[in-house]
Amino acid sequence: MRILHQEEHFFAIDKPAGFFVHPPELSRYPVPREKICLHVLRKLMNQDVYPVHRLDAPTSGVLLFAKSREAAGELGKLFMQRELQKTYHAVARGIVEEEGSIEIPLEIAGFTDLMESKTTYKRLATIELPFPVGKKYPTTRYSLVEVNPVTGRWHQIRRHFDRIAHPLLGDIEHGDTYHNRFFRDELKIQGLCLKAHQLEFKNPWDGQLLKIEAPLCEKWEKVHKLFEN
């Protein structure tokens, strides 16, 4: 795991897709310790580390860890008070609006109560390919979007884009099976097309503004090349 930024109280990594932040509670299958960020990082850092937030296992990108419980508490306040801006990149089915805000209440995992949820987005690029996927249209269209989740609900970005009929590519839980297969088999872009691109926040210990950005991996190089054509 690549460490993107490190200071006395915290550090940030570039989490690969397929890694869990900590052992999953409801998984039907055992997850190897080598696929759990906490286990790998405790060995790497030779100390206890504390996740400040979460990323879904199939999501890659910037993930923040504290080096003590006290530091985790300080950084956690930034999330609670919405003083930390999270920026994601994603690929959605169809042509989304140039920019917008999705404010659809969502259920919390394991509960039926609806919670206020808000996601804003901006379209970065579009592409139309001369291949029919499914039976409705002779071509396929996709959007590369920049996404900022204002709240932090379970699978929020993935569920919000599904609710507005623009599911994310590679999402096996909320997405479109036919388009997922097309991306995987024909375009050779595998997995969920959702990346935690950047975290921006003021360092609680020195007041400096930090912008921590994840570099492009092989998959996201393919994504950007696709939208450049």
N, C-alpha and C positions, 0 to 999 in steps of 0.2 A: 504494500500500500504506500502510495506516495504521500509524504507529508508536504502540504502546500504552504503552511505558515505555522511558526511555533514561537511561543513566548513563555514567560515564567509560569503563568497561570493556566494557559490553554494552548491548544494546537488544532489545526484543521487538516483533514486528509482528503484525498480524491478517492471516494469509495467506488470500487468497481461494482458493476451490476452483478447480481447473484449473491451478494453478501448480506447477511442479516446484521443489524446493529447489535442486538443481543439475542439470546436463545428465544425462539418463538414459542409462545405459550400454547397456541392452538394448532400447531402443525401436526398433520396426520403422519408425517414421516420424520425420522430422526435427521437432524441437521448436523453435519460434521463440524467439530470445533474450528476447523480450519476455514470454515465459511462464516464465522461469527466475528464481527469486528472487535468486540470487547476482548475475546480470547487472543486474537492476533496482536492487537495493540498492547495488551498488558505484557505480552512476551517481548514485543519490539521495544517498548519503552522501559521495561523492567520495573513497573510500578502500577498501582491501580489507576485507572482512568474512568471518566464519567461522561456518558453521552449527554449533550446539552439539548439535542433534538433528535428526530428520527428521519430516516429515509426508508421507503419501501425497499424490500430486497431487490426487485428488478430495476430500481432507480439508481443511477450513478451520479457522482458529483460531490460537491463540497459538503463535508460533514464535520461538525464542531464537537470537540471533546475538551473537558476540563481535567486538570491534574489534581483537583481536590474537591471534596463535597462543597466547601465554601465557595470555591470559584464557580462550580456548577450552578450554585444558587444565584450568584451575581449575574452570570450570563443568562440564566433562565428568566430573570426579571426583564431582560431586553425582549425576549419572546412574548412574555405575558403582557408587557406594556406596548407591544408592537413598535419597538424602537429599533428593530433589526429587519432589514429588507432582504427578502429571499427572492432571487430571480432564477427562473427555470427556462429551459428551452425544450420545446416539444414539437412533435409532428402530428397534425390532426387530419382526419379525413375530410375532404371537401375544402371549399374556400370560406374561411371564417371572415367576419367583418374586420375592417382595418384595425379597430380597437374596440374594446368593450369591457363591461363589468358583468360578472355572473353572480347573482345574489339569490341563490336557491338554497333554502335550509336543507341540511343533511342529517341523516341519522348518525349517531355515534355507534361505533362497532360494539355489538352485543346488546344495544338498547334500541327502543323504538322512538324515543323522544327526538324531535327535530331541534337542531341547533343552528343559530345564525351562522351563515357561511358566505364568504365573499372572495372572489378571484377576479383580478383584472388581467387583461392581456393586450398585446399589440402584435399585429401580423408583421412578420419580417420578410416573407417571400412566399410565392405560390408556384406550383408546377402543374401542368396538365400532360398526361401521358397517353399515347394512342393505344391503350389496352383496355378492353372491357373487363371489369371485375364484378362478378354478379351478372344480373340480367337487365338492369334498369338503364344503364348508360353505356355508350360506345367508347368512352374515354374515362380515365380516372383523374381526379384532382386532389391535391394535398396542399396543406399550409404549414409553413414553419412559423412558429409563434414564440414570443417571449411572454412569460407568465409570471405574475406576482400574486401569490396567495396571501390575502390580508389576514384571514383566519387560518387555523391549522387543524382541520378535521381529517379524519381517517380517509385516505385515498381522495382527498378533496379535489385536486386538479383533475384526476382521472374521471371521477364521478361527475364533476361539473361539465367537462367537455362532452361526456356522454349524454348528459341531460339536454344539451343544446344541439344534439345530433351531429357532433363533430368528435367522435371518439378518437383517442390517441392510438397511434399505430403500435402494434405489438402488445397491447393490453389484453391479456387472455381472460380477465375477469369482467371488464366493462367495455371491451372493444368489439370490433367487427372481424369475425373469423375469416371471411374471404379476403379482406384487405390485409390482415395480419399475415395470411399465407402468401399473398402476392409479394409483400415486402420481404418475407423470409426466403421464399424459394426463387423468385424472379430477380429481385433487386439485391439479394444477398445482404440485407440489413436485418439482423436478428435481434429479438428482444424488445423490451419496452422503449419507445422513443421518448423518453423523459429524462432530462438531465438537470441536476441542481447546479446551475451555471455559476452563480455568484452569491456570496453573502456580503452585505454592507452594514457596518455598525460602528458605533463609537466605543473604543476600548474603555471599559469601566475603570481601569487602573491608571491610565495616563491621558485619557481624553482624546487620543488620536483617532481619526476616522480611518477605518480599515475596509478595504475591498479585497476579498479573497475569491479568486476565480479559478475554476477548474479548466485545465487545458483540454484540447480536443483529443479524444482517443480514436482508434481505428474506425469504430462504428460511426462516430459523429463526424469524422472526416468524410466518410461515405455520404452521410446525410447532407452535409454542406455542399459537397460536389454535385449531388443530385439536384439541389435547388439552384445551382449556378448554371446548369445546362439550359 
